[in-house]
Amino acid sequence: MPRTRLMTLVEVAVMAAIGGILSIFPVIKLWPQGGSVSLVMVPVALVAFRRGWVAGVGCGLLVGLIDLMLGPFILHPVQVLLDYPVSFAALGLAGLFRPRGEQERSARSLGRRLASGIVLAGLVRFIIHFISGVIWFGAFAPKAFSPALYSFFYNISYIFPEVLVTLVIMLLLTVKAPRLVLKP
């Protein structure tokens, strides 16, 4: 096995383990059925920007499976797939904006790429949780809310702050420890 591939697998495994640990300790616990603000997106974003979207999706998939093992909220098998492995794997899509050349590694370009990738990943994750919420969690909606409106507010309440926190941490890491964010 080539050294680069081995290093990628090691990084994915280590960051998935860190993501699993970070999912246990939320920064803010908002809802009893799940939905807390945590730092779980950071290790997946790191892998995605260092190694690309394929490694990022793999890391996110592992984080979702770890989260499923540690504290699942299960209503239906398809809901489990959407809320755990699929939604976390979507976080790896941030790697689609990974800088490829030296001109894309300038501070301004890198900041835009980081923001675009993290926002895209957060948006796709939101859409997946939104669909799951409308279909399976609509019964939790208060009478004044439709299932779609309830799912929107429920999921945006924790995904939006998590995207912002991840973006701030990744930008700080880019400034303070660029070798951690970008593959040397």
RAVENPE-V708894 format. One record per helix or strand of 3 or more residues. SS is the DSSP state (H for helix, E for strand). FROM is the first residue (numbers start at 1). LEN is the number of residues. If there is no record, write none. Layout:
((SS | FROM | LEN) (SS | FROM | LEN))
This chain:
((H | 3 | 22) (H | 40 | 12) (H | 53 | 19) (H | 77 | 21) (H | 102 | 4) (H | 107 | 30) (H | 138 | 3) (H | 147 | 30) (H | 178 | 4))
